[in-house]
Each structure stands twice: as structure tokens, then as C-alpha cells.
Amino acid sequence: MNYIYLVNTDKLNDEKLFSNYFSEMSDYRKAKIKKMKMQRDKNLSLGVGILINDYLKTLGLREKDMLYEEKHNGKPFFKTLPNVYFNASHSGECAVCSFSDKEIGCDIEKSDKVNTKIAKRFFAQSESDYIFSVKTEAEQSEIFFRLWTLKESYLKHSGKGLQGGLNSFEIVFDNGFANGIYLKEKGEIRKIYFKEYKYSDFYISVCSENSMFSDDLIIINL
């Protein structure tokens, strides 16, 4: 099963609350937080740690006790939990983290106006055409951010990151496939699964080799 957790980090601007949660983190997470210069970024990094801790509690574990390692592409994993995969993302004041028993990637983006330069330069031609085939700005924005988060979630799942190229593969909306989405790369349909979520004005996408997704976001209140 794939699970995705979300937290709004605004309350971490309270120094006492921040300090309390910070004290519960692993040395790995503390080091990442300390590297951040802006308080907003510190909050988001701590938020990711809080989400990881809440998930690990369901396994009878604590984030504070975890040993991390990083793959060659920098993607972290639990050294002592080889069958637990996770991936994090953040945008605005919100952080998300996805968990699975197979490789997984996630992305969250706060909706705004369509960035036409990105759509035309970095998206596949069919995706760009689809965005501009609808008339209203609201519809274009929805399609743009759905595509953006879906594509990012796949690149994060694969570990390629942006260097993998947003236009090197194509997201296709088709109700005949699981969750109405499939991915085509080098002319072939990949056996990969997607799930989309919406939270306020945020678009969230998850990509996994596991086809089973939780129906709802797991929202953690601080």
C-alpha cells in the first residue's frame, strides 16, 4: 500500500513548538534543518521529519532512532528498513511525504498562473497542446499543475530528478487505465501507477510501482 502524509508547517513559526519537535528528530534530520538559512525552509524540513516520525510510529519505530543512507543520486533511504521506501516534497507552507513497500515518488505544488514558457519548452508536445486546448485560465492552470506534479513524481520515483528531462516522457489521461493516467516513454507504456490528491489550492501527485494507494491524504495537525 502507498500512503501520503501532509502537514501545514505554519505553526512551526512558534519557537517553542519548533524546538519541541526538533528535539525528537534524528541527527540526520537535524543536520538537514541546520543547513537551511530561511526559517520557512527549516519549518518545511522539520515538517518532513514530523511526517516520517508519524508514519514510523505505525511500525512501532521512531524517526529519532533511524539510520539513513543516500543513494548516488542523493535520495535517502532507511539503512535498517530495506522494504520501506519514502519520498518527500514541499511547496508554500505545506510538506508531504509518501511511503510504500516499493519505490515511490511524490510532488506537491501550490497552484498559480500557468507558466507558458515551462509548458512549451519542457513538456511533451501532446501535453503542451492539451493545456492550451482549453479556453479558460482556470482550466489551463489545473491541467498544468496536474501534469507538472505527475511528471515530477515520476522523476523522483525514478531518482532521475530534473536531469531526466520533463519532455523525455509523456503523461496521458485515459479513463481506461488505473486512476485514469498512464505514462508513455520512448513510445512504450510503462508499468507504473499514479494517484492525485487535492488539498486547498495544492496539487499533489504520487508515483509508485505499487498500484494500491490510500484513498485520502493523511493530514497531521501540529
PyMOL commands that place a pseudoatom at each C-alpha (Angstrom):
pseudoatom trace, name=CA, resn=MET, resi=1, chain=A, elem=C, hetatm=0, pos=[0.000, 0.000, 0.000]
pseudoatom trace, name=CA, resn=ASN, resi=2, chain=A, elem=C, hetatm=0, pos=[1.090, 3.574, -0.739]
pseudoatom trace, name=CA, resn=TYR, resi=3, chain=A, elem=C, hetatm=0, pos=[0.404, 6.241, 1.879]
pseudoatom trace, name=CA, resn=ILE, resi=4, chain=A, elem=C, hetatm=0, pos=[0.876, 10.003, 1.671]
pseudoatom trace, name=CA, resn=TYR, resi=5, chain=A, elem=C, hetatm=0, pos=[1.093, 12.278, 4.711]
pseudoatom trace, name=CA, resn=LEU, resi=6, chain=A, elem=C, hetatm=0, pos=[0.698, 16.081, 4.718]
pseudoatom trace, name=CA, resn=VAL, resi=7, chain=A, elem=C, hetatm=0, pos=[1.405, 18.815, 7.256]
pseudoatom trace, name=CA, resn=ASN, resi=8, chain=A, elem=C, hetatm=0, pos=[0.918, 22.575, 7.229]
pseudoatom trace, name=CA, resn=THR, resi=9, chain=A, elem=C, hetatm=0, pos=[4.082, 23.956, 8.837]
pseudoatom trace, name=CA, resn=ASP, resi=10, chain=A, elem=C, hetatm=0, pos=[2.878, 27.481, 9.671]
pseudoatom trace, name=CA, resn=LYS, resi=11, chain=A, elem=C, hetatm=0, pos=[2.611, 26.672, 13.397]
pseudoatom trace, name=CA, resn=LEU, resi=12, chain=A, elem=C, hetatm=0, pos=[6.325, 25.851, 13.493]
pseudoatom trace, name=CA, resn=ASN, resi=13, chain=A, elem=C, hetatm=0, pos=[6.994, 29.596, 13.461]
pseudoatom trace, name=CA, resn=ASP, resi=14, chain=A, elem=C, hetatm=0, pos=[6.349, 29.277, 17.202]
pseudoatom trace, name=CA, resn=GLU, resi=15, chain=A, elem=C, hetatm=0, pos=[9.877, 28.846, 18.619]
pseudoatom trace, name=CA, resn=LYS, resi=16, chain=A, elem=C, hetatm=0, pos=[8.820, 26.593, 21.497]
pseudoatom trace, name=CA, resn=LEU, resi=17, chain=A, elem=C, hetatm=0, pos=[6.824, 24.261, 19.256]
pseudoatom trace, name=CA, resn=PHE, resi=18, chain=A, elem=C, hetatm=0, pos=[9.661, 24.160, 16.731]
pseudoatom trace, name=CA, resn=SER, resi=19, chain=A, elem=C, hetatm=0, pos=[12.156, 23.329, 19.475]
pseudoatom trace, name=CA, resn=ASN, resi=20, chain=A, elem=C, hetatm=0, pos=[9.976, 20.551, 20.878]
pseudoatom trace, name=CA, resn=TYR, resi=21, chain=A, elem=C, hetatm=0, pos=[9.625, 18.801, 17.522]
pseudoatom trace, name=CA, resn=PHE, resi=22, chain=A, elem=C, hetatm=0, pos=[13.274, 19.431, 16.634]
pseudoatom trace, name=CA, resn=SER, resi=23, chain=A, elem=C, hetatm=0, pos=[14.399, 17.604, 19.789]
pseudoatom trace, name=CA, resn=GLU, resi=24, chain=A, elem=C, hetatm=0, pos=[12.546, 14.479, 18.589]
pseudoatom trace, name=CA, resn=MET, resi=25, chain=A, elem=C, hetatm=0, pos=[14.435, 14.289, 15.283]
pseudoatom trace, name=CA, resn=SER, resi=26, chain=A, elem=C, hetatm=0, pos=[17.357, 12.096, 14.211]
pseudoatom trace, name=CA, resn=ASP, resi=27, chain=A, elem=C, hetatm=0, pos=[20.864, 13.523, 13.817]
pseudoatom trace, name=CA, resn=TYR, resi=28, chain=A, elem=C, hetatm=0, pos=[20.381, 13.182, 10.038]
pseudoatom trace, name=CA, resn=ARG, resi=29, chain=A, elem=C, hetatm=0, pos=[17.242, 15.349, 10.058]
pseudoatom trace, name=CA, resn=LYS, resi=30, chain=A, elem=C, hetatm=0, pos=[18.703, 17.864, 12.500]
pseudoatom trace, name=CA, resn=ALA, resi=31, chain=A, elem=C, hetatm=0, pos=[21.721, 18.344, 10.253]
pseudoatom trace, name=CA, resn=LYS, resi=32, chain=A, elem=C, hetatm=0, pos=[19.494, 18.976, 7.223]
pseudoatom trace, name=CA, resn=ILE, resi=33, chain=A, elem=C, hetatm=0, pos=[17.431, 21.525, 9.154]
pseudoatom trace, name=CA, resn=LYS, resi=34, chain=A, elem=C, hetatm=0, pos=[20.506, 23.357, 10.436]
pseudoatom trace, name=CA, resn=LYS, resi=35, chain=A, elem=C, hetatm=0, pos=[21.789, 23.789, 6.887]
pseudoatom trace, name=CA, resn=MET, resi=36, chain=A, elem=C, hetatm=0, pos=[18.695, 25.818, 5.970]
pseudoatom trace, name=CA, resn=LYS, resi=37, chain=A, elem=C, hetatm=0, pos=[19.110, 29.594, 6.172]
pseudoatom trace, name=CA, resn=MET, resi=38, chain=A, elem=C, hetatm=0, pos=[15.469, 30.688, 5.989]
pseudoatom trace, name=CA, resn=GLN, resi=39, chain=A, elem=C, hetatm=0, pos=[13.034, 29.839, 8.795]
pseudoatom trace, name=CA, resn=ARG, resi=40, chain=A, elem=C, hetatm=0, pos=[10.425, 28.806, 6.224]
pseudoatom trace, name=CA, resn=ASP, resi=41, chain=A, elem=C, hetatm=0, pos=[12.810, 26.180, 4.842]
pseudoatom trace, name=CA, resn=LYS, resi=42, chain=A, elem=C, hetatm=0, pos=[13.713, 24.980, 8.325]
pseudoatom trace, name=CA, resn=ASN, resi=43, chain=A, elem=C, hetatm=0, pos=[9.997, 24.559, 9.054]
pseudoatom trace, name=CA, resn=LEU, resi=44, chain=A, elem=C, hetatm=0, pos=[9.430, 22.549, 5.893]
pseudoatom trace, name=CA, resn=SER, resi=45, chain=A, elem=C, hetatm=0, pos=[12.406, 20.261, 6.544]
pseudoatom trace, name=CA, resn=LEU, resi=46, chain=A, elem=C, hetatm=0, pos=[11.258, 19.718, 10.109]
pseudoatom trace, name=CA, resn=GLY, resi=47, chain=A, elem=C, hetatm=0, pos=[7.757, 19.095, 8.761]
pseudoatom trace, name=CA, resn=VAL, resi=48, chain=A, elem=C, hetatm=0, pos=[9.103, 16.248, 6.630]
pseudoatom trace, name=CA, resn=GLY, resi=49, chain=A, elem=C, hetatm=0, pos=[10.760, 14.778, 9.727]
pseudoatom trace, name=CA, resn=ILE, resi=50, chain=A, elem=C, hetatm=0, pos=[7.478, 15.010, 11.632]
pseudoatom trace, name=CA, resn=LEU, resi=51, chain=A, elem=C, hetatm=0, pos=[5.659, 13.148, 8.832]
pseudoatom trace, name=CA, resn=ILE, resi=52, chain=A, elem=C, hetatm=0, pos=[8.313, 10.423, 8.733]
pseudoatom trace, name=CA, resn=ASN, resi=53, chain=A, elem=C, hetatm=0, pos=[8.062, 10.072, 12.510]
pseudoatom trace, name=CA, resn=ASP, resi=54, chain=A, elem=C, hetatm=0, pos=[4.276, 9.730, 12.386]
pseudoatom trace, name=CA, resn=TYR, resi=55, chain=A, elem=C, hetatm=0, pos=[4.485, 7.021, 9.745]
pseudoatom trace, name=CA, resn=LEU, resi=56, chain=A, elem=C, hetatm=0, pos=[7.198, 5.136, 11.639]
pseudoatom trace, name=CA, resn=LYS, resi=57, chain=A, elem=C, hetatm=0, pos=[5.030, 5.169, 14.761]
pseudoatom trace, name=CA, resn=THR, resi=58, chain=A, elem=C, hetatm=0, pos=[2.623, 2.864, 12.909]
pseudoatom trace, name=CA, resn=LEU, resi=59, chain=A, elem=C, hetatm=0, pos=[5.534, 0.390, 12.715]
pseudoatom trace, name=CA, resn=GLY, resi=60, chain=A, elem=C, hetatm=0, pos=[6.451, 0.829, 16.368]
pseudoatom trace, name=CA, resn=LEU, resi=61, chain=A, elem=C, hetatm=0, pos=[9.525, 2.912, 15.479]
pseudoatom trace, name=CA, resn=ARG, resi=62, chain=A, elem=C, hetatm=0, pos=[10.804, 6.483, 15.906]
pseudoatom trace, name=CA, resn=GLU, resi=63, chain=A, elem=C, hetatm=0, pos=[12.484, 8.751, 13.372]
pseudoatom trace, name=CA, resn=LYS, resi=64, chain=A, elem=C, hetatm=0, pos=[14.946, 9.733, 16.068]
pseudoatom trace, name=CA, resn=ASP, resi=65, chain=A, elem=C, hetatm=0, pos=[16.427, 6.211, 16.085]
pseudoatom trace, name=CA, resn=MET, resi=66, chain=A, elem=C, hetatm=0, pos=[16.681, 5.737, 12.324]
pseudoatom trace, name=CA, resn=LEU, resi=67, chain=A, elem=C, hetatm=0, pos=[19.905, 5.372, 10.378]
pseudoatom trace, name=CA, resn=TYR, resi=68, chain=A, elem=C, hetatm=0, pos=[19.838, 6.962, 6.932]
pseudoatom trace, name=CA, resn=GLU, resi=69, chain=A, elem=C, hetatm=0, pos=[21.931, 6.445, 3.852]
pseudoatom trace, name=CA, resn=GLU, resi=70, chain=A, elem=C, hetatm=0, pos=[21.751, 8.150, 0.463]
pseudoatom trace, name=CA, resn=LYS, resi=71, chain=A, elem=C, hetatm=0, pos=[21.841, 6.636, -2.997]
pseudoatom trace, name=CA, resn=HIS, resi=72, chain=A, elem=C, hetatm=0, pos=[24.216, 8.003, -5.639]
pseudoatom trace, name=CA, resn=ASN, resi=73, chain=A, elem=C, hetatm=0, pos=[21.507, 10.476, -6.689]
pseudoatom trace, name=CA, resn=GLY, resi=74, chain=A, elem=C, hetatm=0, pos=[21.104, 11.751, -3.131]
pseudoatom trace, name=CA, resn=LYS, resi=75, chain=A, elem=C, hetatm=0, pos=[17.768, 10.036, -2.492]
pseudoatom trace, name=CA, resn=PRO, resi=76, chain=A, elem=C, hetatm=0, pos=[17.717, 8.945, 1.175]
pseudoatom trace, name=CA, resn=PHE, resi=77, chain=A, elem=C, hetatm=0, pos=[16.607, 5.569, 2.492]
pseudoatom trace, name=CA, resn=PHE, resi=78, chain=A, elem=C, hetatm=0, pos=[16.444, 3.749, 5.814]
pseudoatom trace, name=CA, resn=LYS, resi=79, chain=A, elem=C, hetatm=0, pos=[19.532, 1.593, 6.284]
pseudoatom trace, name=CA, resn=THR, resi=80, chain=A, elem=C, hetatm=0, pos=[17.729, -0.895, 8.540]
pseudoatom trace, name=CA, resn=LEU, resi=81, chain=A, elem=C, hetatm=0, pos=[14.353, -0.891, 6.725]
pseudoatom trace, name=CA, resn=PRO, resi=82, chain=A, elem=C, hetatm=0, pos=[15.114, -2.050, 3.171]
pseudoatom trace, name=CA, resn=ASN, resi=83, chain=A, elem=C, hetatm=0, pos=[11.441, -2.729, 2.431]
pseudoatom trace, name=CA, resn=VAL, resi=84, chain=A, elem=C, hetatm=0, pos=[10.228, 0.771, 3.348]
pseudoatom trace, name=CA, resn=TYR, resi=85, chain=A, elem=C, hetatm=0, pos=[10.557, 3.438, 0.640]
pseudoatom trace, name=CA, resn=PHE, resi=86, chain=A, elem=C, hetatm=0, pos=[9.760, 7.117, 1.097]
pseudoatom trace, name=CA, resn=ASN, resi=87, chain=A, elem=C, hetatm=0, pos=[9.926, 10.409, -0.748]
pseudoatom trace, name=CA, resn=ALA, resi=88, chain=A, elem=C, hetatm=0, pos=[9.184, 13.997, 0.313]
pseudoatom trace, name=CA, resn=SER, resi=89, chain=A, elem=C, hetatm=0, pos=[8.200, 17.266, -1.325]
pseudoatom trace, name=CA, resn=HIS, resi=90, chain=A, elem=C, hetatm=0, pos=[7.098, 20.701, -0.205]
pseudoatom trace, name=CA, resn=SER, resi=91, chain=A, elem=C, hetatm=0, pos=[5.548, 23.870, -1.583]
pseudoatom trace, name=CA, resn=GLY, resi=92, chain=A, elem=C, hetatm=0, pos=[4.350, 27.033, 0.077]
pseudoatom trace, name=CA, resn=GLU, resi=93, chain=A, elem=C, hetatm=0, pos=[3.748, 26.192, 3.731]
pseudoatom trace, name=CA, resn=CYS, resi=94, chain=A, elem=C, hetatm=0, pos=[2.940, 22.502, 3.177]
pseudoatom trace, name=CA, resn=ALA, resi=95, chain=A, elem=C, hetatm=0, pos=[5.136, 19.407, 3.231]
pseudoatom trace, name=CA, resn=VAL, resi=96, chain=A, elem=C, hetatm=0, pos=[4.171, 15.927, 2.056]
pseudoatom trace, name=CA, resn=CYS, resi=97, chain=A, elem=C, hetatm=0, pos=[5.861, 12.559, 2.381]
pseudoatom trace, name=CA, resn=SER, resi=98, chain=A, elem=C, hetatm=0, pos=[4.889, 9.311, 0.653]
pseudoatom trace, name=CA, resn=PHE, resi=99, chain=A, elem=C, hetatm=0, pos=[5.603, 5.793, 1.907]
pseudoatom trace, name=CA, resn=SER, resi=100, chain=A, elem=C, hetatm=0, pos=[5.452, 2.388, 0.248]
pseudoatom trace, name=CA, resn=ASP, resi=101, chain=A, elem=C, hetatm=0, pos=[6.858, -1.125, 0.133]
pseudoatom trace, name=CA, resn=LYS, resi=102, chain=A, elem=C, hetatm=0, pos=[8.116, -0.333, -3.372]
pseudoatom trace, name=CA, resn=GLU, resi=103, chain=A, elem=C, hetatm=0, pos=[9.986, 2.608, -4.924]
pseudoatom trace, name=CA, resn=ILE, resi=104, chain=A, elem=C, hetatm=0, pos=[7.892, 5.791, -4.759]
pseudoatom trace, name=CA, resn=GLY, resi=105, chain=A, elem=C, hetatm=0, pos=[7.979, 9.494, -5.650]
pseudoatom trace, name=CA, resn=CYS, resi=106, chain=A, elem=C, hetatm=0, pos=[5.717, 12.433, -4.815]
pseudoatom trace, name=CA, resn=ASP, resi=107, chain=A, elem=C, hetatm=0, pos=[5.353, 16.110, -5.627]
pseudoatom trace, name=CA, resn=ILE, resi=108, chain=A, elem=C, hetatm=0, pos=[3.254, 18.991, -4.305]
pseudoatom trace, name=CA, resn=GLU, resi=109, chain=A, elem=C, hetatm=0, pos=[2.771, 22.370, -5.969]
pseudoatom trace, name=CA, resn=LYS, resi=110, chain=A, elem=C, hetatm=0, pos=[0.715, 25.383, -4.943]
pseudoatom trace, name=CA, resn=SER, resi=111, chain=A, elem=C, hetatm=0, pos=[-1.466, 26.436, -7.857]
pseudoatom trace, name=CA, resn=ASP, resi=112, chain=A, elem=C, hetatm=0, pos=[-0.844, 29.724, -9.613]
pseudoatom trace, name=CA, resn=LYS, resi=113, chain=A, elem=C, hetatm=0, pos=[-0.975, 31.036, -13.155]
pseudoatom trace, name=CA, resn=VAL, resi=114, chain=A, elem=C, hetatm=0, pos=[0.244, 28.760, -15.934]
pseudoatom trace, name=CA, resn=ASN, resi=115, chain=A, elem=C, hetatm=0, pos=[3.920, 29.180, -16.733]
pseudoatom trace, name=CA, resn=THR, resi=116, chain=A, elem=C, hetatm=0, pos=[3.604, 29.064, -20.519]
pseudoatom trace, name=CA, resn=LYS, resi=117, chain=A, elem=C, hetatm=0, pos=[7.380, 29.086, -21.035]
pseudoatom trace, name=CA, resn=ILE, resi=118, chain=A, elem=C, hetatm=0, pos=[7.785, 25.911, -18.966]
pseudoatom trace, name=CA, resn=ALA, resi=119, chain=A, elem=C, hetatm=0, pos=[4.842, 24.222, -20.669]
pseudoatom trace, name=CA, resn=LYS, resi=120, chain=A, elem=C, hetatm=0, pos=[6.090, 24.937, -24.169]
pseudoatom trace, name=CA, resn=ARG, resi=121, chain=A, elem=C, hetatm=0, pos=[9.767, 24.305, -23.524]
pseudoatom trace, name=CA, resn=PHE, resi=122, chain=A, elem=C, hetatm=0, pos=[9.810, 21.355, -21.123]
pseudoatom trace, name=CA, resn=PHE, resi=123, chain=A, elem=C, hetatm=0, pos=[6.563, 19.447, -21.604]
pseudoatom trace, name=CA, resn=ALA, resi=124, chain=A, elem=C, hetatm=0, pos=[5.957, 16.881, -24.325]
pseudoatom trace, name=CA, resn=GLN, resi=125, chain=A, elem=C, hetatm=0, pos=[4.215, 18.390, -27.341]
pseudoatom trace, name=CA, resn=SER, resi=126, chain=A, elem=C, hetatm=0, pos=[0.984, 16.484, -26.670]
pseudoatom trace, name=CA, resn=GLU, resi=127, chain=A, elem=C, hetatm=0, pos=[0.923, 17.753, -23.067]
pseudoatom trace, name=CA, resn=SER, resi=128, chain=A, elem=C, hetatm=0, pos=[1.528, 21.363, -24.100]
pseudoatom trace, name=CA, resn=ASP, resi=129, chain=A, elem=C, hetatm=0, pos=[-1.178, 21.068, -26.766]
pseudoatom trace, name=CA, resn=TYR, resi=130, chain=A, elem=C, hetatm=0, pos=[-3.612, 19.700, -24.183]
pseudoatom trace, name=CA, resn=ILE, resi=131, chain=A, elem=C, hetatm=0, pos=[-3.006, 22.613, -21.801]
pseudoatom trace, name=CA, resn=PHE, resi=132, chain=A, elem=C, hetatm=0, pos=[-3.740, 25.200, -24.480]
pseudoatom trace, name=CA, resn=SER, resi=133, chain=A, elem=C, hetatm=0, pos=[-6.659, 23.284, -25.971]
pseudoatom trace, name=CA, resn=VAL, resi=134, chain=A, elem=C, hetatm=0, pos=[-8.917, 24.519, -23.157]
pseudoatom trace, name=CA, resn=LYS, resi=135, chain=A, elem=C, hetatm=0, pos=[-10.129, 28.088, -23.162]
pseudoatom trace, name=CA, resn=THR, resi=136, chain=A, elem=C, hetatm=0, pos=[-10.273, 29.336, -19.585]
pseudoatom trace, name=CA, resn=GLU, resi=137, chain=A, elem=C, hetatm=0, pos=[-7.247, 30.261, -17.497]
pseudoatom trace, name=CA, resn=ALA, resi=138, chain=A, elem=C, hetatm=0, pos=[-8.587, 28.202, -14.580]
pseudoatom trace, name=CA, resn=GLU, resi=139, chain=A, elem=C, hetatm=0, pos=[-8.753, 25.050, -16.728]
pseudoatom trace, name=CA, resn=GLN, resi=140, chain=A, elem=C, hetatm=0, pos=[-5.294, 25.654, -18.131]
pseudoatom trace, name=CA, resn=SER, resi=141, chain=A, elem=C, hetatm=0, pos=[-3.913, 26.119, -14.622]
pseudoatom trace, name=CA, resn=GLU, resi=142, chain=A, elem=C, hetatm=0, pos=[-5.497, 22.882, -13.398]
pseudoatom trace, name=CA, resn=ILE, resi=143, chain=A, elem=C, hetatm=0, pos=[-4.104, 20.827, -16.291]
pseudoatom trace, name=CA, resn=PHE, resi=144, chain=A, elem=C, hetatm=0, pos=[-0.676, 22.459, -15.998]
pseudoatom trace, name=CA, resn=PHE, resi=145, chain=A, elem=C, hetatm=0, pos=[-0.272, 21.697, -12.290]
pseudoatom trace, name=CA, resn=ARG, resi=146, chain=A, elem=C, hetatm=0, pos=[-1.667, 18.190, -12.638]
pseudoatom trace, name=CA, resn=LEU, resi=147, chain=A, elem=C, hetatm=0, pos=[0.863, 17.453, -15.367]
pseudoatom trace, name=CA, resn=TRP, resi=148, chain=A, elem=C, hetatm=0, pos=[3.695, 19.190, -13.514]
pseudoatom trace, name=CA, resn=THR, resi=149, chain=A, elem=C, hetatm=0, pos=[3.217, 17.211, -10.282]
pseudoatom trace, name=CA, resn=LEU, resi=150, chain=A, elem=C, hetatm=0, pos=[2.628, 13.918, -12.114]
pseudoatom trace, name=CA, resn=LYS, resi=151, chain=A, elem=C, hetatm=0, pos=[5.819, 14.345, -14.126]
pseudoatom trace, name=CA, resn=GLU, resi=152, chain=A, elem=C, hetatm=0, pos=[7.849, 15.415, -11.088]
pseudoatom trace, name=CA, resn=SER, resi=153, chain=A, elem=C, hetatm=0, pos=[6.558, 12.459, -9.063]
pseudoatom trace, name=CA, resn=TYR, resi=154, chain=A, elem=C, hetatm=0, pos=[7.767, 10.083, -11.773]
pseudoatom trace, name=CA, resn=LEU, resi=155, chain=A, elem=C, hetatm=0, pos=[11.209, 11.701, -11.966]
pseudoatom trace, name=CA, resn=LYS, resi=156, chain=A, elem=C, hetatm=0, pos=[11.505, 11.493, -8.179]
pseudoatom trace, name=CA, resn=HIS, resi=157, chain=A, elem=C, hetatm=0, pos=[10.326, 7.879, -8.211]
pseudoatom trace, name=CA, resn=SER, resi=158, chain=A, elem=C, hetatm=0, pos=[12.988, 7.002, -10.765]
pseudoatom trace, name=CA, resn=GLY, resi=159, chain=A, elem=C, hetatm=0, pos=[15.649, 9.022, -8.971]
pseudoatom trace, name=CA, resn=LYS, resi=160, chain=A, elem=C, hetatm=0, pos=[16.490, 10.888, -12.174]
pseudoatom trace, name=CA, resn=GLY, resi=161, chain=A, elem=C, hetatm=0, pos=[15.404, 14.306, -10.956]
pseudoatom trace, name=CA, resn=LEU, resi=162, chain=A, elem=C, hetatm=0, pos=[15.017, 17.145, -13.438]
pseudoatom trace, name=CA, resn=GLN, resi=163, chain=A, elem=C, hetatm=0, pos=[18.087, 15.998, -15.330]
pseudoatom trace, name=CA, resn=GLY, resi=164, chain=A, elem=C, hetatm=0, pos=[15.902, 13.116, -16.531]
pseudoatom trace, name=CA, resn=GLY, resi=165, chain=A, elem=C, hetatm=0, pos=[14.085, 15.629, -18.724]
pseudoatom trace, name=CA, resn=LEU, resi=166, chain=A, elem=C, hetatm=0, pos=[10.440, 16.602, -18.351]
pseudoatom trace, name=CA, resn=ASN, resi=167, chain=A, elem=C, hetatm=0, pos=[9.882, 16.162, -22.083]
pseudoatom trace, name=CA, resn=SER, resi=168, chain=A, elem=C, hetatm=0, pos=[11.521, 12.712, -22.244]
pseudoatom trace, name=CA, resn=PHE, resi=169, chain=A, elem=C, hetatm=0, pos=[8.214, 11.046, -21.412]
pseudoatom trace, name=CA, resn=GLU, resi=170, chain=A, elem=C, hetatm=0, pos=[4.515, 11.754, -21.737]
pseudoatom trace, name=CA, resn=ILE, resi=171, chain=A, elem=C, hetatm=0, pos=[1.647, 11.728, -19.239]
pseudoatom trace, name=CA, resn=VAL, resi=172, chain=A, elem=C, hetatm=0, pos=[-1.639, 10.628, -20.804]
pseudoatom trace, name=CA, resn=PHE, resi=173, chain=A, elem=C, hetatm=0, pos=[-5.084, 10.984, -19.252]
pseudoatom trace, name=CA, resn=ASP, resi=174, chain=A, elem=C, hetatm=0, pos=[-7.160, 7.933, -20.176]
pseudoatom trace, name=CA, resn=ASN, resi=175, chain=A, elem=C, hetatm=0, pos=[-10.005, 6.520, -18.088]
pseudoatom trace, name=CA, resn=GLY, resi=176, chain=A, elem=C, hetatm=0, pos=[-9.186, 3.049, -19.355]
pseudoatom trace, name=CA, resn=PHE, resi=177, chain=A, elem=C, hetatm=0, pos=[-6.140, 2.915, -17.045]
pseudoatom trace, name=CA, resn=ALA, resi=178, chain=A, elem=C, hetatm=0, pos=[-5.689, 2.818, -13.270]
pseudoatom trace, name=CA, resn=ASN, resi=179, chain=A, elem=C, hetatm=0, pos=[-6.714, 6.186, -11.794]
pseudoatom trace, name=CA, resn=GLY, resi=180, chain=A, elem=C, hetatm=0, pos=[-7.184, 7.429, -15.371]
pseudoatom trace, name=CA, resn=ILE, resi=181, chain=A, elem=C, hetatm=0, pos=[-3.474, 8.080, -16.021]
pseudoatom trace, name=CA, resn=TYR, resi=182, chain=A, elem=C, hetatm=0, pos=[-0.611, 6.317, -17.730]
pseudoatom trace, name=CA, resn=LEU, resi=183, chain=A, elem=C, hetatm=0, pos=[2.953, 7.141, -18.733]
pseudoatom trace, name=CA, resn=LYS, resi=184, chain=A, elem=C, hetatm=0, pos=[4.496, 6.647, -22.150]
pseudoatom trace, name=CA, resn=GLU, resi=185, chain=A, elem=C, hetatm=0, pos=[8.274, 6.661, -22.544]
pseudoatom trace, name=CA, resn=LYS, resi=186, chain=A, elem=C, hetatm=0, pos=[10.153, 6.019, -25.777]
pseudoatom trace, name=CA, resn=GLY, resi=187, chain=A, elem=C, hetatm=0, pos=[6.859, 5.063, -27.398]
pseudoatom trace, name=CA, resn=GLU, resi=188, chain=A, elem=C, hetatm=0, pos=[6.013, 2.406, -24.817]
pseudoatom trace, name=CA, resn=ILE, resi=189, chain=A, elem=C, hetatm=0, pos=[3.558, 2.419, -21.908]
pseudoatom trace, name=CA, resn=ARG, resi=190, chain=A, elem=C, hetatm=0, pos=[5.415, 1.995, -18.601]
pseudoatom trace, name=CA, resn=LYS, resi=191, chain=A, elem=C, hetatm=0, pos=[4.053, -0.252, -15.883]
pseudoatom trace, name=CA, resn=ILE, resi=192, chain=A, elem=C, hetatm=0, pos=[3.849, 2.485, -13.289]
pseudoatom trace, name=CA, resn=TYR, resi=193, chain=A, elem=C, hetatm=0, pos=[0.942, 3.834, -11.254]
pseudoatom trace, name=CA, resn=PHE, resi=194, chain=A, elem=C, hetatm=0, pos=[-0.190, 7.335, -10.293]
pseudoatom trace, name=CA, resn=LYS, resi=195, chain=A, elem=C, hetatm=0, pos=[-2.559, 8.863, -7.774]
pseudoatom trace, name=CA, resn=GLU, resi=196, chain=A, elem=C, hetatm=0, pos=[-3.606, 12.509, -7.469]
pseudoatom trace, name=CA, resn=TYR, resi=197, chain=A, elem=C, hetatm=0, pos=[-4.768, 14.387, -4.398]
pseudoatom trace, name=CA, resn=LYS, resi=198, chain=A, elem=C, hetatm=0, pos=[-6.011, 17.939, -3.837]
pseudoatom trace, name=CA, resn=TYR, resi=199, chain=A, elem=C, hetatm=0, pos=[-5.551, 19.943, -0.641]
pseudoatom trace, name=CA, resn=SER, resi=200, chain=A, elem=C, hetatm=0, pos=[-6.831, 23.528, -0.584]
pseudoatom trace, name=CA, resn=ASP, resi=201, chain=A, elem=C, hetatm=0, pos=[-5.024, 25.159, -3.548]
pseudoatom trace, name=CA, resn=PHE, resi=202, chain=A, elem=C, hetatm=0, pos=[-2.297, 22.495, -3.678]
pseudoatom trace, name=CA, resn=TYR, resi=203, chain=A, elem=C, hetatm=0, pos=[-1.950, 19.786, -6.316]
pseudoatom trace, name=CA, resn=ILE, resi=204, chain=A, elem=C, hetatm=0, pos=[-0.304, 16.555, -5.167]
pseudoatom trace, name=CA, resn=SER, resi=205, chain=A, elem=C, hetatm=0, pos=[0.761, 13.522, -7.199]
pseudoatom trace, name=CA, resn=VAL, resi=206, chain=A, elem=C, hetatm=0, pos=[2.276, 10.196, -6.204]
pseudoatom trace, name=CA, resn=CYS, resi=207, chain=A, elem=C, hetatm=0, pos=[4.026, 7.677, -8.476]
pseudoatom trace, name=CA, resn=SER, resi=208, chain=A, elem=C, hetatm=0, pos=[4.743, 4.091, -7.435]
pseudoatom trace, name=CA, resn=GLU, resi=209, chain=A, elem=C, hetatm=0, pos=[5.347, 0.569, -8.673]
pseudoatom trace, name=CA, resn=ASN, resi=210, chain=A, elem=C, hetatm=0, pos=[2.596, -0.472, -6.228]
pseudoatom trace, name=CA, resn=SER, resi=211, chain=A, elem=C, hetatm=0, pos=[-0.916, 0.028, -7.648]
pseudoatom trace, name=CA, resn=MET, resi=212, chain=A, elem=C, hetatm=0, pos=[-2.597, 0.298, -4.227]
pseudoatom trace, name=CA, resn=PHE, resi=213, chain=A, elem=C, hetatm=0, pos=[-2.986, 3.849, -2.878]
pseudoatom trace, name=CA, resn=SER, resi=214, chain=A, elem=C, hetatm=0, pos=[-4.706, 5.168, 0.228]
pseudoatom trace, name=CA, resn=ASP, resi=215, chain=A, elem=C, hetatm=0, pos=[-7.947, 6.897, -0.750]
pseudoatom trace, name=CA, resn=ASP, resi=216, chain=A, elem=C, hetatm=0, pos=[-7.231, 10.053, 1.242]
pseudoatom trace, name=CA, resn=LEU, resi=217, chain=A, elem=C, hetatm=0, pos=[-4.340, 12.181, 2.403]
pseudoatom trace, name=CA, resn=ILE, resi=218, chain=A, elem=C, hetatm=0, pos=[-3.261, 11.545, 5.992]
pseudoatom trace, name=CA, resn=ILE, resi=219, chain=A, elem=C, hetatm=0, pos=[-3.182, 15.064, 7.440]
pseudoatom trace, name=CA, resn=ILE, resi=220, chain=A, elem=C, hetatm=0, pos=[-1.078, 15.657, 10.548]
pseudoatom trace, name=CA, resn=ASN, resi=221, chain=A, elem=C, hetatm=0, pos=[-2.153, 18.538, 12.776]
pseudoatom trace, name=CA, resn=LEU, resi=222, chain=A, elem=C, hetatm=0, pos=[0.562, 20.182, 14.864]
for i in range(1, 222): cmd.bond("trace and resi %d" % i, "trace and resi %d" % (i + 1))
show_as sticks, trace
zoom trace
